[in-house]
């Protein structure tokens, strides 16, 4: 039986042998970006690699997810290695889809390349016979929380329960056989110091779809006969902004609304205006407090202008709670590649990820690793260093799997035993489902809810 270090060396050598294939996959996904719950071509690419490796896999999970398992020599914990399939909307990105505006300006193409690379390494190095438990290779859909209207249509049609991929996979039971999960996010020197790092936590959020309903009239001849929904929306933006000093600094609250429809014609008083916003914060309590203040601002604007406002609230993602022991293993293994001095402890992050949802019910790690250049979610974002951006995540994930599942999966068992989940799966699902709400507030009738 090989030593743990010999197994790690073997998987890294196998990944290097497949380096051109792994990099090519990451670049091909970059050139064919797809939005969440629509990632059919990307999912097909992942399935083809699993089939090539002789891994039985399921596809179509939460519409587009793909999952394969590599079984060890005996039973034990299951470690999920994850990568995200979807892109986001950055239409001015040079490699954006001309029709949808989708672009991989967040590095999910590198996540999938790293996931597939880890599968190549673990399978082709033949390490499964010397490990216990199992590795689940999981390509998950719809992490980027975009196209809210489209996703609400999926929910209303009964095609999904949630608007994000990992929550939907939890709802469907596809994480029931998983004990812990790890993924690696791309970063760039423009975004963070060092070549790798971990933020202990990041914000959660909920989302709101807002519709102000006024009365149309000729904007030049008879504006007094109209009720200007755009004026109400503009007032609401100011009212939300005026709440900012009421948020505690330590709660890291972020509210960033946009107007997605400002009217129909310039010479008609706007009768319908639509807005979207996230309400982010460090804790669930702070999220709900900020959301209440946002609702109050929206309703106050409708009352002031005498129009109606429809507020649809939907669950987003929960705060991320990275597991410290998984973090230690990441630091050690990524340090082999980049050097231990390249590790950084990052501060709490203001962004959000649906890995946060998983982190509330099991041990999860969502660190960052260099390889990209440009501004994240910007038009200049790309994987500039293929070895760091595509191959290093694959090696790190594979080496962590060896660490966790070697010696009768002693380390994985220790991680699972030490981590008391913040909530059960049932508690998590009940909490998130309770956030769904739609109300119509009539400012013309003194503020009655309908």
C-alpha positions as a Markdown table, in Angstrom:
| # | Residue | x | y | z |
|---|---|---|---|---|
| 1 | Unk | 0.0 | 0.0 | 0.0 |
| 2 | Unk | 1.3 | 3.4 | -1.0 |
| 3 | Unk | 1.9 | 6.1 | 1.6 |
| 4 | Unk | -0.3 | 9.2 | 1.7 |
| 5 | Unk | 2.4 | 11.3 | 0.1 |
| 6 | Unk | 2.9 | 8.8 | -2.6 |
| 7 | Unk | -0.8 | 8.9 | -3.4 |
| 8 | Unk | -0.7 | 12.7 | -3.6 |
| 9 | Unk | 2.3 | 12.6 | -5.9 |
| 10 | Unk | 0.5 | 10.1 | -8.1 |
| 11 | Unk | -2.7 | 12.1 | -8.5 |
| 12 | Unk | -0.7 | 15.3 | -9.3 |
| 13 | Unk | 1.3 | 13.5 | -11.9 |
| 14 | Unk | -1.9 | 12.1 | -13.5 |
| 15 | Unk | -3.3 | 15.6 | -13.6 |
| 16 | Unk | -0.2 | 16.9 | -15.3 |
| 17 | Unk | -0.5 | 14.2 | -17.9 |
| 18 | Unk | -4.0 | 15.4 | -18.6 |
| 19 | Unk | -3.1 | 19.1 | -18.3 |
| 20 | Unk | -3.8 | 20.0 | -21.9 |
| 21 | Unk | -7.2 | 18.3 | -21.8 |
| 22 | Unk | -8.1 | 20.0 | -18.5 |
| 23 | Unk | -7.0 | 23.4 | -19.7 |
| 24 | Unk | -8.8 | 22.9 | -23.1 |
| 25 | Unk | -12.0 | 22.1 | -21.2 |
| 26 | Unk | -11.8 | 25.2 | -19.1 |
| 27 | Unk | -11.3 | 27.4 | -22.2 |
| 28 | Unk | -14.0 | 25.7 | -24.2 |
| 29 | Unk | -16.5 | 26.4 | -21.4 |
| 30 | Unk | -15.2 | 30.0 | -21.3 |
| 31 | Unk | -16.2 | 30.3 | -25.0 |
| 32 | Unk | -19.7 | 28.7 | -24.4 |
| 33 | Unk | -21.0 | 30.4 | -21.3 |
| 34 | Unk | -24.5 | 29.5 | -20.1 |
| 35 | Unk | -26.8 | 31.0 | -17.5 |
| 36 | Unk | -28.1 | 29.2 | -14.5 |
| 37 | Unk | -30.5 | 26.2 | -14.9 |
| 38 | Unk | -29.7 | 26.4 | -18.7 |
| 39 | Unk | -26.1 | 24.9 | -18.6 |
| 40 | Unk | -26.9 | 22.0 | -20.9 |
| 41 | Unk | -23.8 | 22.1 | -23.1 |
| 42 | Unk | -21.5 | 22.6 | -20.1 |
| 43 | Unk | -23.2 | 19.7 | -18.3 |
| 44 | Unk | -22.8 | 17.5 | -21.3 |
| 45 | Unk | -19.0 | 18.2 | -21.4 |
| 46 | Unk | -18.8 | 17.1 | -17.7 |
| 47 | Unk | -20.8 | 14.0 | -18.4 |
| 48 | Unk | -18.6 | 13.1 | -21.3 |
| 49 | Unk | -15.5 | 13.2 | -19.1 |
| 50 | Unk | -17.1 | 11.1 | -16.4 |
| 51 | Unk | -18.1 | 8.5 | -19.0 |
| 52 | Unk | -14.5 | 8.6 | -20.4 |
| 53 | Unk | -13.3 | 7.8 | -16.9 |
| 54 | Unk | -15.7 | 5.0 | -16.4 |
| 55 | Unk | -17.6 | 6.8 | -13.7 |
| 56 | Unk | -21.4 | 6.2 | -13.5 |
| 57 | Unk | -23.1 | 9.5 | -13.3 |
| 58 | Unk | -26.5 | 11.1 | -12.9 |
| 59 | Unk | -27.4 | 14.2 | -15.0 |
| 60 | Unk | -30.4 | 16.5 | -15.1 |
| 61 | Unk | -30.2 | 17.1 | -11.3 |
| 62 | Unk | -32.0 | 20.3 | -10.5 |
| 63 | Unk | -32.4 | 20.6 | -14.3 |
| 64 | Unk | -28.7 | 20.6 | -15.3 |
| 65 | Unk | -26.5 | 19.2 | -12.4 |
| 66 | Unk | -24.2 | 16.3 | -13.0 |
| 67 | Unk | -22.9 | 13.9 | -10.2 |
| 68 | Unk | -20.6 | 11.0 | -10.2 |
| 69 | Unk | -19.2 | 8.8 | -7.4 |
| 70 | Unk | -15.8 | 7.2 | -6.9 |
| 71 | Unk | -16.1 | 4.5 | -4.3 |
| 72 | Unk | -13.2 | 3.6 | -2.0 |
| 73 | Unk | -12.2 | 0.1 | -0.8 |
| 74 | Unk | -14.6 | 0.2 | 2.1 |
| 75 | Unk | -17.4 | 2.3 | 3.5 |
| 76 | Unk | -16.8 | 5.7 | 5.1 |
| 77 | Unk | -17.7 | 9.3 | 4.7 |
| 78 | Unk | -18.5 | 10.9 | 1.4 |
| 79 | Unk | -16.6 | 14.0 | 0.3 |
| 80 | Unk | -18.2 | 16.1 | -2.4 |
| 81 | Unk | -15.8 | 18.0 | -4.7 |
| 82 | Unk | -17.9 | 20.7 | -6.4 |
| 83 | Unk | -17.7 | 23.0 | -9.4 |
| 84 | Unk | -20.3 | 25.5 | -10.6 |
| 85 | Unk | -21.6 | 25.3 | -14.2 |
| 86 | Unk | -23.1 | 28.7 | -14.8 |
| 87 | Unk | -22.0 | 32.1 | -16.0 |
| 88 | Unk | -23.3 | 35.5 | -15.3 |
| 89 | Unk | -24.4 | 38.4 | -17.4 |
| 90 | Unk | -21.6 | 40.7 | -18.6 |
| 91 | Unk | -22.5 | 41.6 | -22.2 |
| 92 | Unk | -19.4 | 43.7 | -22.8 |
| 93 | Unk | -17.1 | 40.8 | -22.0 |
| 94 | Unk | -15.1 | 39.9 | -25.1 |
| 95 | Unk | -16.0 | 36.3 | -24.8 |
| 96 | Unk | -19.7 | 36.8 | -23.9 |
| 97 | Unk | -22.5 | 35.0 | -25.6 |
| 98 | Unk | -23.8 | 37.4 | -28.3 |
| 99 | Unk | -27.4 | 36.4 | -27.7 |
| 100 | Unk | -27.7 | 36.1 | -23.9 |
| 101 | Unk | -24.8 | 38.3 | -22.7 |
| 102 | Unk | -23.6 | 35.4 | -20.5 |
| 103 | Unk | -19.9 | 35.4 | -19.7 |
| 104 | Unk | -17.6 | 33.5 | -17.4 |
| 105 | Unk | -16.4 | 36.6 | -15.5 |
| 106 | Unk | -16.3 | 34.8 | -12.2 |
| 107 | Unk | -14.2 | 31.8 | -12.9 |
| 108 | Unk | -16.8 | 29.0 | -12.8 |
| 109 | Unk | -15.2 | 27.6 | -16.0 |
| 110 | Unk | -12.0 | 27.1 | -13.9 |
| 111 | Unk | -14.1 | 25.4 | -11.2 |
| 112 | Unk | -15.4 | 22.9 | -13.6 |
| 113 | Unk | -11.9 | 22.3 | -15.1 |
| 114 | Unk | -10.6 | 21.9 | -11.5 |
| 115 | Unk | -13.4 | 19.4 | -10.7 |
| 116 | Unk | -12.8 | 17.4 | -13.8 |
| 117 | Unk | -9.1 | 17.5 | -13.3 |
| 118 | Unk | -9.4 | 16.1 | -9.8 |
| 119 | Unk | -11.5 | 13.3 | -11.2 |
| 120 | Unk | -8.8 | 12.5 | -13.8 |
| 121 | Unk | -6.1 | 12.5 | -11.1 |
| 122 | Unk | -8.0 | 10.3 | -8.6 |
| 123 | Unk | -9.3 | 7.8 | -11.1 |
| 124 | Unk | -6.2 | 7.5 | -13.3 |
| 125 | Unk | -3.8 | 7.3 | -10.4 |
| 126 | Unk | -5.8 | 4.4 | -9.1 |
| 127 | Unk | -6.0 | 5.6 | -5.6 |
| 128 | Unk | -9.6 | 4.5 | -4.8 |
| 129 | Unk | -8.5 | 1.1 | -3.7 |
| 130 | Unk | -6.4 | 2.7 | -1.0 |
| 131 | Unk | -9.0 | 5.1 | 0.4 |
| 132 | Unk | -12.2 | 4.6 | 2.4 |
| 133 | Unk | -15.5 | 6.3 | 1.8 |
| 134 | Unk | -16.3 | 7.9 | -1.5 |
| 135 | Unk | -15.7 | 11.0 | -3.5 |
| 136 | Unk | -18.7 | 12.6 | -5.2 |
| 137 | Unk | -17.8 | 14.8 | -8.2 |
| 138 | Unk | -20.6 | 17.3 | -8.3 |
| 139 | Unk | -21.1 | 19.9 | -11.1 |
| 140 | Unk | -23.8 | 22.1 | -9.7 |
| 141 | Unk | -26.0 | 24.6 | -11.5 |
| 142 | Unk | -27.2 | 28.2 | -11.0 |
| 143 | Unk | -24.9 | 29.7 | -8.3 |
| 144 | Unk | -25.1 | 33.2 | -9.8 |
| 145 | Unk | -28.4 | 34.6 | -8.7 |
| 146 | Unk | -29.5 | 36.3 | -11.9 |
| 147 | Unk | -32.6 | 36.4 | -14.1 |
| 148 | Unk | -34.9 | 36.4 | -11.0 |
| 149 | Unk | -38.0 | 36.7 | -13.1 |
| 150 | Unk | -37.1 | 33.6 | -15.2 |
| 151 | Unk | -36.3 | 31.6 | -12.0 |
| 152 | Unk | -39.5 | 32.7 | -10.4 |
| 153 | Unk | -41.3 | 31.3 | -13.5 |
| 154 | Unk | -39.6 | 28.0 | -12.8 |
| 155 | Unk | -40.8 | 28.1 | -9.2 |
| 156 | Unk | -44.3 | 29.1 | -10.1 |
| 157 | Unk | -44.4 | 26.3 | -12.8 |
| 158 | Unk | -43.3 | 23.7 | -10.2 |
| 159 | Unk | -40.0 | 23.0 | -12.0 |
| 160 | Unk | -37.9 | 24.2 | -9.1 |
| 161 | Unk | -38.5 | 25.1 | -5.5 |
| 162 | Unk | -35.6 | 27.5 | -5.0 |
| 163 | Unk | -33.9 | 30.0 | -7.3 |
| 164 | Unk | -30.3 | 28.7 | -6.7 |
| 165 | Unk | -28.7 | 25.4 | -7.6 |
| 166 | Unk | -27.3 | 24.1 | -4.3 |
| 167 | Unk | -30.5 | 24.9 | -2.3 |
| 168 | Unk | -32.5 | 23.1 | -5.0 |
| 169 | Unk | -30.2 | 20.1 | -4.8 |
| 170 | Unk | -30.6 | 20.0 | -1.1 |
| 171 | Unk | -34.4 | 20.1 | -1.5 |
| 172 | Unk | -34.2 | 17.2 | -3.9 |
| 173 | Unk | -32.0 | 15.1 | -1.6 |
| 174 | Unk | -28.9 | 15.0 | -3.8 |
| 175 | Unk | -26.7 | 16.0 | -0.9 |
| 176 | Unk | -28.2 | 13.5 | 1.5 |
| 177 | Unk | -25.3 | 11.1 | 0.8 |
| 178 | Unk | -22.7 | 13.8 | 1.3 |
| 179 | Unk | -20.9 | 14.4 | 4.6 |
| 180 | Unk | -18.7 | 17.4 | 3.6 |
| 181 | Unk | -18.0 | 19.5 | 0.6 |
| 182 | Unk | -15.1 | 21.4 | -0.9 |
| 183 | Unk | -14.8 | 23.8 | -3.9 |
| 184 | Unk | -12.2 | 26.4 | -4.9 |
| 185 | Unk | -13.0 | 29.8 | -6.3 |
| 186 | Unk | -10.7 | 31.7 | -8.7 |
| 187 | Unk | -9.2 | 35.0 | -7.7 |
| 188 | Unk | -6.7 | 37.5 | -9.2 |
| 189 | Unk | -3.9 | 39.7 | -7.9 |
| 190 | Unk | -6.2 | 42.6 | -8.6 |
| 191 | Unk | -8.7 | 41.1 | -6.1 |
| 192 | Unk | -6.6 | 39.8 | -3.2 |
| 193 | Unk | -3.0 | 39.5 | -2.0 |
| 194 | Unk | -1.2 | 36.2 | -2.1 |
| 195 | Unk | -1.9 | 33.2 | -4.2 |
| 196 | Unk | -4.5 | 31.6 | -2.0 |
| 197 | Unk | -6.7 | 32.4 | 1.0 |
| 198 | Unk | -9.8 | 31.8 | 3.0 |
| 199 | Unk | -12.4 | 34.2 | 4.4 |
| 200 | Unk | -13.9 | 32.7 | 7.6 |
| 201 | Unk | -17.4 | 33.9 | 6.5 |
| 202 | Unk | -19.3 | 35.9 | 3.9 |
| 203 | Unk | -22.7 | 37.6 | 3.6 |
| 204 | Unk | -26.0 | 35.9 | 3.1 |
| 205 | Unk | -29.0 | 37.6 | 1.4 |
| 206 | Unk | -32.6 | 37.5 | 0.3 |
| 207 | Unk | -33.9 | 39.1 | -2.9 |
| 208 | Unk | -36.9 | 41.3 | -3.7 |
| 209 | Unk | -38.8 | 41.8 | -7.0 |
| 210 | Unk | -40.7 | 45.1 | -6.8 |
| 211 | Unk | -43.4 | 46.5 | -9.0 |
| 212 | Unk | -44.8 | 50.0 | -8.6 |
| 213 | Unk | -48.2 | 50.4 | -10.2 |
| 214 | Unk | -49.4 | 53.9 | -11.0 |
| 215 | Unk | -51.8 | 55.4 | -13.6 |
| 216 | Unk | -50.9 | 56.2 | -17.2 |
| 217 | Unk | -51.8 | 59.6 | -18.7 |
| 218 | Unk | -50.4 | 61.9 | -21.3 |
| 219 | Unk | -47.2 | 63.3 | -19.8 |
| 220 | Unk | -47.5 | 66.6 | -21.6 |
| 221 | Unk | -51.2 | 67.3 | -21.9 |
| 222 | Unk | -52.6 | 65.8 | -18.7 |
| 223 | Unk | -49.9 | 64.7 | -16.3 |
| 224 | Unk | -52.2 | 65.5 | -13.3 |
| 225 | Unk | -54.4 | 62.7 | -14.4 |
| 226 | Unk | -51.6 | 60.1 | -14.0 |
| 227 | Unk | -49.9 | 58.5 | -11.0 |
| 228 | Unk | -46.2 | 58.4 | -11.7 |
| 229 | Unk | -44.8 | 55.0 | -10.7 |
| 230 | Unk | -41.3 | 56.1 | -11.7 |
| 231 | Unk | -41.4 | 59.0 | -9.2 |
| 232 | Unk | -42.4 | 56.5 | -6.5 |
| 233 | Unk | -39.5 | 54.2 | -7.4 |
| 234 | Unk | -37.1 | 57.1 | -7.4 |
| 235 | Unk | -38.4 | 58.1 | -3.9 |
| 236 | Unk | -38.0 | 54.5 | -2.7 |
| 237 | Unk | -34.3 | 54.5 | -3.8 |
| 238 | Unk | -33.7 | 57.6 | -1.8 |
| 239 | Unk | -35.5 | 56.2 | 1.2 |
| 240 | Unk | -33.5 | 53.0 | 1.0 |
| 241 | Unk | -30.3 | 55.0 | 0.8 |
| 242 | Unk | -31.4 | 57.0 | 3.9 |
| 243 | Unk | -31.5 | 53.8 | 5.9 |
| 244 | Unk | -27.8 | 53.1 | 5.5 |
| 245 | Unk | -26.7 | 54.8 | 8.7 |
| 246 | Unk | -29.2 | 52.6 | 10.6 |
| 247 | Unk | -27.3 | 49.5 | 9.7 |
| 248 | Unk | -24.6 | 48.4 | 12.2 |
| 249 | Unk | -21.1 | 48.3 | 10.7 |
| 250 | Unk | -20.4 | 44.9 | 12.0 |
| 251 | Unk | -23.4 | 43.4 | 10.2 |
| 252 | Unk | -21.9 | 44.3 | 6.8 |
| 253 | Unk | -25.3 | 45.2 | 5.3 |
| 254 | Unk | -25.4 | 45.7 | 1.6 |
| 255 | Unk | -28.6 | 46.8 | -0.3 |
| 256 | Unk | -28.2 | 47.5 | -4.0 |
| 257 | Unk | -31.4 | 48.0 | -5.9 |
| 258 | Unk | -31.7 | 48.5 | -9.7 |
| 259 | Unk | -34.6 | 49.6 | -11.8 |
| 260 | Unk | -35.2 | 47.0 | -14.5 |
| 261 | Unk | -38.2 | 48.8 | -16.1 |
| 262 | Unk | -38.6 | 52.6 | -16.0 |
| 263 | Unk | -41.8 | 53.0 | -18.0 |
| 264 | Unk | -43.1 | 52.4 | -21.5 |
| 265 | Unk | -43.1 | 55.6 | -23.6 |
| 266 | Unk | -41.5 | 59.0 | -22.8 |
| 267 | Unk | -44.8 | 60.9 | -23.4 |
| 268 | Unk | -46.8 | 58.7 | -21.1 |
| 269 | Unk | -46.7 | 59.0 | -17.3 |
| 270 | Unk | -45.1 | 55.7 | -16.2 |
| 271 | Unk | -47.7 | 53.3 | -14.9 |
| 272 | Unk | -45.5 | 50.4 | -14.2 |
| 273 | Unk | -41.9 | 50.4 | -12.9 |
| 274 | Unk | -40.0 | 47.3 | -11.8 |
| 275 | Unk | -37.0 | 47.0 | -9.4 |
| 276 | Unk | -34.8 | 44.2 | -8.1 |
| 277 | Unk | -32.6 | 44.3 | -5.1 |
| 278 | Unk | -30.6 | 42.0 | -2.8 |
| 279 | Unk | -30.6 | 42.6 | 0.9 |
| 280 | Unk | -27.3 | 41.2 | 2.2 |
| 281 | Unk | -25.8 | 40.9 | 5.7 |
| 282 | Unk | -23.5 | 38.9 | 7.9 |
| 283 | Unk | -26.3 | 37.1 | 9.9 |
| 284 | Unk | -29.8 | 36.0 | 9.3 |
| 285 | Unk | -31.1 | 38.5 | 11.9 |
| 286 | Unk | -29.4 | 41.4 | 10.2 |
| 287 | Unk | -30.8 | 40.3 | 6.8 |
| 288 | Unk | -34.3 | 40.3 | 8.2 |
| 289 | Unk | -33.9 | 43.6 | 9.9 |
| 290 | Unk | -32.6 | 45.3 | 6.8 |
| 291 | Unk | -35.3 | 43.7 | 4.7 |
| 292 | Unk | -38.0 | 45.1 | 7.0 |
| 293 | Unk | -36.5 | 48.6 | 6.5 |
| 294 | Unk | -36.4 | 48.2 | 2.7 |
| 295 | Unk | -40.1 | 47.2 | 2.7 |
| 296 | Unk | -40.9 | 50.2 | 4.8 |
| 297 | Unk | -39.1 | 52.5 | 2.3 |
| 298 | Unk | -40.9 | 50.9 | -0.6 |
| 299 | Unk | -44.3 | 51.2 | 1.1 |
| 300 | Unk | -43.6 | 54.8 | 2.2 |
| 301 | Unk | -42.8 | 55.8 | -1.4 |
| 302 | Unk | -46.1 | 54.2 | -2.6 |
| 303 | Unk | -48.0 | 56.1 | 0.1 |
| 304 | Unk | -46.4 | 59.4 | -0.8 |
| 305 | Unk | -47.3 | 59.1 | -4.5 |
| 306 | Unk | -50.6 | 57.3 | -4.0 |
| 307 | Unk | -49.8 | 54.3 | -6.0 |
| 308 | Unk | -49.5 | 50.6 | -5.3 |
| 309 | Unk | -46.4 | 48.6 | -4.7 |
| 310 | Unk | -46.1 | 44.8 | -5.1 |
| 311 | Unk | -43.2 | 43.3 | -3.2 |
| 312 | Unk | -42.2 | 39.7 | -3.9 |
| 313 | Unk | -39.6 | 38.4 | -1.4 |
| 314 | Unk | -37.6 | 35.2 | -2.2 |
| 315 | Unk | -34.9 | 33.4 | -0.3 |
| 316 | Unk | -31.3 | 33.9 | -1.6 |
| 317 | Unk | -28.4 | 32.3 | 0.2 |
| 318 | Unk | -27.3 | 31.9 | 3.8 |
| 319 | Unk | -24.0 | 33.3 | 5.2 |
| 320 | Unk | -21.0 | 31.2 | 4.5 |
| 321 | Unk | -19.3 | 29.5 | 7.5 |
| 322 | Unk | -16.1 | 27.9 | 6.3 |
| 323 | Unk | -14.9 | 24.8 | 8.3 |
| 324 | Unk | -11.5 | 25.5 | 10.0 |
| 325 | Unk | -10.2 | 21.9 | 9.7 |
| 326 | Unk | -11.0 | 21.7 | 6.0 |
| 327 | Unk | -9.3 | 25.2 | 5.8 |
| 328 | Unk | -6.1 | 23.8 | 7.4 |
| 329 | Unk | -6.0 | 21.0 | 4.8 |
| 330 | Unk | -6.4 | 23.5 | 2.0 |
| 331 | Unk | -3.7 | 25.7 | 3.3 |
| 332 | Unk | -1.3 | 22.7 | 3.5 |
| 333 | Unk | -2.0 | 21.3 | 0.1 |
| 334 | Unk | -2.2 | 24.6 | -1.8 |
| 335 | Unk | 0.9 | 25.6 | -0.1 |
| 336 | Unk | 2.8 | 22.7 | -1.7 |
| 337 | Unk | 1.9 | 24.3 | -5.1 |
| 338 | Unk | 2.3 | 28.0 | -4.3 |
| 339 | Unk | 4.4 | 28.1 | -1.2 |
| 340 | Unk | 3.2 | 28.5 | 2.4 |
| 341 | Unk | 4.0 | 32.2 | 2.4 |
| 342 | Unk | 1.4 | 32.8 | -0.3 |
| 343 | Unk | -1.5 | 32.0 | 2.0 |
| 344 | Unk | -3.7 | 34.8 | 3.4 |
| 345 | Unk | -6.6 | 35.0 | 5.9 |
| 346 | Unk | -9.1 | 37.1 | 4.1 |
| 347 | Unk | -11.6 | 39.4 | 6.0 |
| 348 | Unk | -15.4 | 38.7 | 6.0 |
| 349 | Unk | -16.7 | 38.9 | 2.5 |
| 350 | Unk | -19.6 | 41.1 | 1.4 |
| 351 | Unk | -20.5 | 38.9 | -1.4 |
| 352 | Unk | -22.7 | 35.7 | -1.2 |
| 353 | Unk | -22.6 | 32.1 | -2.4 |
| 354 | Unk | -25.0 | 29.2 | -2.1 |
| 355 | Unk | -22.1 | 27.2 | -0.6 |
| 356 | Unk | -23.2 | 29.2 | 2.4 |
| 357 | Unk | -26.4 | 27.2 | 2.5 |
| 358 | Unk | -24.5 | 23.9 | 2.6 |
| 359 | Unk | -22.2 | 25.3 | 5.2 |
| 360 | Unk | -25.1 | 25.6 | 7.6 |
| 361 | Unk | -25.9 | 21.9 | 7.4 |
| 362 | Unk | -22.5 | 20.2 | 6.9 |
| 363 | Unk | -18.7 | 21.0 | 6.9 |
| 364 | Unk | -17.9 | 23.1 | 3.8 |
| 365 | Unk | -14.9 | 24.9 | 2.5 |
| 366 | Unk | -15.0 | 27.7 | -0.2 |
| 367 | Unk | -11.5 | 29.2 | -0.5 |
| 368 | Unk | -9.9 | 31.3 | -3.2 |
| 369 | Unk | -6.9 | 30.6 | -5.4 |
| 370 | Unk | -5.1 | 32.7 | -8.0 |
| 371 | Unk | -4.8 | 32.2 | -11.7 |
| 372 | Unk | -7.1 | 34.9 | -13.0 |
| 373 | Unk | -6.6 | 38.5 | -14.0 |
| 374 | Unk | -8.9 | 41.5 | -14.1 |
| 375 | Unk | -11.9 | 42.6 | -12.0 |
| 376 | Unk | -14.2 | 39.8 | -10.8 |
| 377 | Unk | -17.6 | 40.2 | -12.6 |
| 378 | Unk | -16.0 | 42.6 | -15.0 |
| 379 | Unk | -15.3 | 42.6 | -18.7 |
| 380 | Unk | -11.6 | 42.0 | -18.3 |
| 381 | Unk | -11.8 | 38.9 | -16.2 |
| 382 | Unk | -10.1 | 35.8 | -17.5 |
| 383 | Unk | -7.9 | 32.9 | -16.5 |
| 384 | Unk | -4.5 | 34.3 | -17.3 |
| 385 | Unk | -2.3 | 31.5 | -15.8 |
| 386 | Unk | -3.6 | 28.1 | -16.9 |
| 387 | Unk | -1.4 | 26.2 | -14.5 |
| 388 | Unk | -2.5 | 28.2 | -11.5 |
| 389 | Unk | -6.1 | 28.7 | -12.7 |
| 390 | Unk | -7.0 | 25.2 | -14.0 |
| 391 | Unk | -4.4 | 22.7 | -12.8 |
| 392 | Unk | -3.7 | 23.9 | -9.3 |
| 393 | Unk | -7.3 | 23.7 | -8.1 |
| 394 | Unk | -7.5 | 20.2 | -9.5 |
| 395 | Unk | -4.4 | 19.1 | -7.7 |
| 396 | Unk | -5.5 | 20.8 | -4.4 |
| 397 | Unk | -8.9 | 19.1 | -4.5 |
| 398 | Unk | -7.4 | 15.7 | -5.3 |
| 399 | Unk | -4.8 | 16.0 | -2.5 |
| 400 | Unk | -7.4 | 17.1 | 0.0 |
| 401 | Unk | -9.4 | 14.0 | -0.9 |
| 402 | Unk | -6.5 | 11.8 | -0.2 |
| 403 | Unk | -5.9 | 13.5 | 3.1 |
| 404 | Unk | -9.5 | 13.1 | 4.2 |
| 405 | Unk | -10.1 | 9.5 | 3.0 |
| 406 | Unk | -6.7 | 7.9 | 3.7 |
| 407 | Unk | -6.2 | 5.6 | 6.7 |
| 408 | Unk | -9.8 | 4.5 | 7.0 |
| 409 | Unk | -10.9 | 8.1 | 6.4 |
| 410 | Unk | -9.6 | 9.1 | 9.8 |
| 411 | Unk | -9.4 | 12.8 | 9.0 |
| 412 | Unk | -12.8 | 13.0 | 7.4 |
| 413 | Unk | -14.4 | 11.2 | 10.3 |
| 414 | Unk | -12.7 | 13.7 | 12.6 |
| 415 | Unk | -14.0 | 16.7 | 10.6 |
| 416 | Unk | -17.5 | 15.3 | 10.6 |
| 417 | Unk | -17.5 | 14.5 | 14.4 |
| 418 | Unk | -16.1 | 18.0 | 15.3 |
| 419 | Unk | -18.7 | 19.9 | 13.3 |
| 420 | Unk | -22.1 | 20.4 | 14.8 |
| 421 | Unk | -24.3 | 21.8 | 12.0 |
| 422 | Unk | -25.9 | 25.1 | 12.6 |
| 423 | Unk | -29.2 | 23.6 | 11.5 |
| 424 | Unk | -30.7 | 20.3 | 10.2 |
| 425 | Unk | -31.7 | 19.9 | 6.6 |
| 426 | Unk | -35.3 | 20.1 | 7.7 |
| 427 | Unk | -34.8 | 23.3 | 9.7 |
| 428 | Unk | -32.9 | 24.8 | 6.8 |
| 429 | Unk | -35.5 | 24.1 | 4.2 |
| 430 | Unk | -38.3 | 25.3 | 6.5 |
| 431 | Unk | -36.5 | 28.6 | 7.2 |
| 432 | Unk | -35.8 | 29.3 | 3.5 |
| 433 | Unk | -39.3 | 28.4 | 2.3 |
| 434 | Unk | -40.8 | 30.7 | 4.9 |
| 435 | Unk | -39.1 | 33.7 | 3.2 |
| 436 | Unk | -41.3 | 33.4 | 0.1 |
| 437 | Unk | -43.9 | 36.2 | 0.3 |
| 438 | Unk | -45.8 | 38.5 | -2.0 |
| 439 | Unk | -47.9 | 41.4 | -0.8 |
| 440 | Unk | -49.6 | 44.3 | -2.5 |
| 441 | Unk | -49.6 | 47.6 | -0.6 |
| 442 | Unk | -52.0 | 50.2 | -1.8 |
| 443 | Unk | -50.7 | 53.7 | -1.1 |
| 444 | Unk | -53.8 | 55.3 | -2.7 |
| 445 | Unk | -56.0 | 53.8 | 0.1 |
| 446 | Unk | -53.9 | 54.8 | 3.0 |
| 447 | Unk | -51.5 | 51.9 | 3.0 |
| 448 | Unk | -53.7 | 48.8 | 3.1 |
| 449 | Unk | -52.2 | 45.4 | 2.2 |
| 450 | Unk | -54.1 | 43.3 | -0.2 |
